[in-house]
């Protein structure tokens, strides 16, 4: 049952984060667009959103790296038996 909970958590986090990560990538492209630099207010707004999503992206990447590390540890640990 615990495995299902972890799986459900992972899927919920992934489905929540994917649109945010896509928006972060979109903002990165927009901020590189020369026309955006001609509109200081839009530039400020996009940069603020990019920065805010950047924090979420960093946290998500940290969680994913930790999950990978834990999975590697589980593989390397000897399996417990009930003998």
C-alpha positions in Angstrom: 0.0 0.0 0.0 2.9 2.4 0.8 4.2 1.9 -2.7 0.9 3.0 -4.2 1.0 6.2 -2.0 4.5 7.1 -3.2 3.4 6.4 -6.8 0.3 8.5 -6.5 2.3 11.3 -4.9 4.8 11.2 -7.7 2.2 11.2 -10.4 0.3 14.1 -8.8 3.5 16.1 -8.4 4.5 15.4 -12.0 1.1 16.4 -13.4 1.2 19.6 -11.4 4.8 20.5 -12.3 4.8 19.7 -16.0 2.7 22.8 -17.0 4.8 25.0 -14.7 8.0 23.7 -16.2 6.6 24.2 -19.7 5.7 27.8 -18.8 9.2 28.3 -17.4 10.7 27.2 -20.7 8.2 29.4 -22.6 9.2 32.4 -20.4 12.9 31.8 -21.1 12.2 31.9 -24.8 10.1 35.1 -24.4 12.8 36.8 -22.4 15.3 36.2 -25.2 12.9 37.8 -27.7 14.2 41.3 -28.7 10.6 42.7 -28.9 10.1 42.0 -25.2 13.0 44.2 -24.3 11.2 47.1 -26.0 8.4 46.9 -23.4 9.9 47.4 -19.9 6.7 46.7 -18.1 6.2 43.4 -19.9 9.9 42.5 -19.5 9.5 43.1 -15.7 6.4 41.0 -15.5 7.8 38.1 -17.4 11.1 38.2 -15.5 9.2 38.1 -12.2 7.2 35.1 -13.3 10.3 33.4 -14.6 12.1 33.9 -11.3 9.1 32.6 -9.3 8.8 29.5 -11.4 12.6 29.1 -11.3 12.4 28.5 -7.6 9.7 25.8 -8.1 11.7 24.2 -10.9 14.8 24.1 -8.6 12.8 22.5 -5.8 11.2 19.9 -8.2 14.6 19.0 -9.6 16.0 18.5 -6.1 13.0 16.2 -5.2 13.6 14.2 -8.4 17.3 13.9 -7.7 16.5 12.7 -4.2 14.0 10.2 -5.5 16.7 8.8 -7.9 19.2 8.6 -5.1 16.8 6.8 -2.9 15.9 4.3 -5.6 19.7 3.7 -6.2 20.1 3.0 -2.4 17.1 0.6 -2.4 18.7 -1.4 -5.2 22.1 -1.5 -3.5 20.7 -2.5 -0.1 20.5 -6.3 0.6 17.0 -7.5 0.7 15.6 -8.4 4.1 14.2 -11.9 4.4 11.9 -13.5 7.0 14.0 -16.6 7.9 
